[in-house]
Amino acid sequence: MIGITGATGGVGSGVIRHLLAAGREDLVALARRPEAVAPGITARRADYDDPESLNEALRGLDTLVMVSSDGTAETMTRHHRNVIAACPADVHIVYTSILDIAPDSRFYYSPGHQETEALLADRPHCLARTSVFADFFAATWLDDAARTGELALPLGDGAPGTSFCTRDDVARALAAAATARTEGVLDLTGPEALTGDQIARAATEALGRPMRYRAIDDADYRARLAADGEPAWLIEAYASMFRSVREARFAAAPGDIERLTGTPPTSLAAHLRR
Ligand SMILES: NC(=O)c1ccc[n+]([C@@H]2O[C@H](COP(=O)([O-])OP(=O)(O)OC[C@H]3O[C@@H](n4cnc5c(N)ncnc54)[C@H](OP(=O)(O)O)[C@@H]3O)[C@@H](O)[C@H]2O)c1
């Protein structure tokens, strides 16, 4: 039996969709709001902040697709500790970690993913390290840039770029890894690393609206987010992600998506066209 956390979210619901399409019926959707899980599949209440619910929900699984949690880094890491503590030791855990996992990373979420990976070390596990989600980048930055015509971000002046991957490709790869009980480390990336100019060009062509990239520096970006009233942790999360992009920590491509699933990863332009 395969359990999937974050079953109401973009990645978790995608994993369920791909497993169902592959003919798996022994699935358990794990969610803090089981009533929000799509019908046709067993759903159990699993609130990351309610260890008792996790103990109940994780019973009887062979495999757990553990989609990482969100919020502040402290919240995310606490949630992961709770899930792993509640999960029986023989369950194969496929965990969505992050591509920027190096110990010297200054990405806001990296220490939490490092700690979670360490907690999984003595269990059967697969670490699926994801690059930046194309969908997340589009919704958070490209939609506005398409309206104004300018993508002003601290992505740097050229290479190395970002190897965006789509949530759906990640979900497809996680479903394949869970089915095959893949062990070890996977890099889930897009087909290529795109610079700021290349992102703007891809968006211009895909969306049919002119967009130019303008490199801004870290301080200006942080000041803009602060002026928009964003909380300090989110400013750190976004600004440190872009610093990692400039440091080539999200540039690896292509990763393991095609090897795992038999289908090449979707490009940013193709994702935007859809
Ligand atoms: N690589 C990237 O670019 C990138 C970008 C953004 C996020 N991420 C990471 O990737 C993960 C998956 O992305 P996504 O797009 O699927 O996120 P999403 O759509 O926001 O889904 C997050 C899921 O986590 C669940 N959740 C939150 N708090 C919970 C709790 N206390 N107990 C149980 N479930 C809880 C949510 O449940 P509800 O529906 O009840 O809220 C939802 O199902 C994120 O959580 C984050 O760790 C990566």
The ligand as an SDF file (V2000), in Angstrom:
LIG
                    3D

 48 52  0  0  0  0  0  0  0  0999 V2000
   10.7330   23.4130   -5.6660 N   0  0  0  0  0  0  0  0  0  0  0  0
    9.9320   24.4650   -5.6170 C   0  0  0  0  0  0  0  0  0  0  0  0
    9.9910   25.4030   -6.4450 O   0  0  0  0  0  0  0  0  0  0  0  0
    8.8760   24.5380   -4.5700 C   0  0  0  0  0  0  0  0  0  0  0  0
    8.0240   25.6490   -4.5430 C   0  0  0  0  0  0  0  0  0  0  0  0
    7.0310   25.6820   -3.5940 C   0  0  0  0  0  0  0  0  0  0  0  0
    6.9260   24.6450   -2.6860 C   0  0  0  0  0  0  0  0  0  0  0  0
    7.7750   23.5920   -2.7380 N   0  0  0  0  0  0  0  0  0  0  0  0
    7.7210   22.4450   -1.8010 C   0  0  0  0  0  0  0  0  0  0  0  0
    7.0370   21.4000   -2.4800 O   0  0  0  0  0  0  0  0  0  0  0  0
    5.9300   20.9770   -1.6810 C   0  0  0  0  0  0  0  0  0  0  0  0
    4.8080   20.4860   -2.5730 C   0  0  0  0  0  0  0  0  0  0  0  0
    4.4190   21.5280   -3.4260 O   0  0  0  0  0  0  0  0  0  0  0  0
    2.8900   21.6940   -3.8190 P   0  0  0  0  0  0  0  0  0  0  0  0
    2.8790   22.5840   -4.9940 O   0  0  0  0  0  0  0  0  0  0  0  0
    2.2180   20.3810   -3.8870 O   0  0  0  0  0  0  0  0  0  0  0  0
    2.3450   22.4830   -2.5400 O   0  0  0  0  0  0  0  0  0  0  0  0
    0.8170   22.7640   -2.1750 P   0  0  0  0  0  0  0  0  0  0  0  0
   -0.0520   22.6400   -3.3890 O   0  0  0  0  0  0  0  0  0  0  0  0
    0.8060   24.0520   -1.4060 O   0  0  0  0  0  0  0  0  0  0  0  0
    0.4490   21.5690   -1.1950 O   0  0  0  0  0  0  0  0  0  0  0  0
    0.9200   21.5220    0.1150 C   0  0  0  0  0  0  0  0  0  0  0  0
    0.2100   20.3750    0.7980 C   0  0  0  0  0  0  0  0  0  0  0  0
    0.6770   20.3160    2.1510 O   0  0  0  0  0  0  0  0  0  0  0  0
   -0.4580   20.1330    2.9670 C   0  0  0  0  0  0  0  0  0  0  0  0
   -0.2390   20.5720    4.3370 N   0  0  0  0  0  0  0  0  0  0  0  0
    0.1560   21.7870    4.7580 C   0  0  0  0  0  0  0  0  0  0  0  0
    0.1830   21.8160    6.1080 N   0  0  0  0  0  0  0  0  0  0  0  0
   -0.2220   20.5950    6.5290 C   0  0  0  0  0  0  0  0  0  0  0  0
   -0.4000   20.0020    7.7900 C   0  0  0  0  0  0  0  0  0  0  0  0
   -0.1950   20.6870    8.9480 N   0  0  0  0  0  0  0  0  0  0  0  0
   -0.8050   18.7170    7.8530 N   0  0  0  0  0  0  0  0  0  0  0  0
   -1.0540   18.0060    6.7220 C   0  0  0  0  0  0  0  0  0  0  0  0
   -0.9080   18.5130    5.4910 N   0  0  0  0  0  0  0  0  0  0  0  0
   -0.4960   19.8040    5.3950 C   0  0  0  0  0  0  0  0  0  0  0  0
   -1.5340   20.9390    2.2880 C   0  0  0  0  0  0  0  0  0  0  0  0
   -2.8070   20.6050    2.7950 O   0  0  0  0  0  0  0  0  0  0  0  0
   -4.0520   21.6290    2.6920 P   0  0  0  0  0  0  0  0  0  0  0  0
   -4.6340   21.4350    1.3080 O   0  0  0  0  0  0  0  0  0  0  0  0
   -4.9600   21.1910    3.7750 O   0  0  0  0  0  0  0  0  0  0  0  0
   -3.5230   23.0190    2.8880 O   0  0  0  0  0  0  0  0  0  0  0  0
   -1.3110   20.5250    0.8450 C   0  0  0  0  0  0  0  0  0  0  0  0
   -1.8940   19.2800    0.5760 O   0  0  0  0  0  0  0  0  0  0  0  0
    5.5880   22.1940   -0.8390 C   0  0  0  0  0  0  0  0  0  0  0  0
    4.8860   21.8330    0.3230 O   0  0  0  0  0  0  0  0  0  0  0  0
    6.9730   22.7320   -0.5380 C   0  0  0  0  0  0  0  0  0  0  0  0
    7.5990   21.9860    0.4980 O   0  0  0  0  0  0  0  0  0  0  0  0
    8.7460   23.5210   -3.6630 C   0  0  0  0  0  0  0  0  0  0  0  0
  1  2  1  0
  2  3  2  0
  2  4  1  0
  4  5  1  0
  4 48  2  0
  5  6  2  0
  6  7  1  0
  7  8  2  0
  8  9  1  0
  8 48  1  0
  9 10  1  0
  9 46  1  0
 10 11  1  0
 11 12  1  0
 11 44  1  0
 12 13  1  0
 13 14  1  0
 14 15  2  0
 14 16  1  0
 14 17  1  0
 17 18  1  0
 18 19  2  0
 18 20  1  0
 18 21  1  0
 21 22  1  0
 22 23  1  0
 23 24  1  0
 23 42  1  0
 24 25  1  0
 25 26  1  0
 25 36  1  0
 26 27  1  0
 26 35  1  0
 27 28  2  0
 28 29  1  0
 29 30  1  0
 29 35  2  0
 30 31  1  0
 30 32  2  0
 32 33  1  0
 33 34  2  0
 34 35  1  0
 36 37  1  0
 36 42  1  0
 37 38  1  0
 38 39  2  0
 38 40  1  0
 38 41  1  0
 42 43  1  0
 44 45  1  0
 44 46  1  0
 46 47  1  0
M  CHG  2   8   1  16  -1
M  END
$$$$
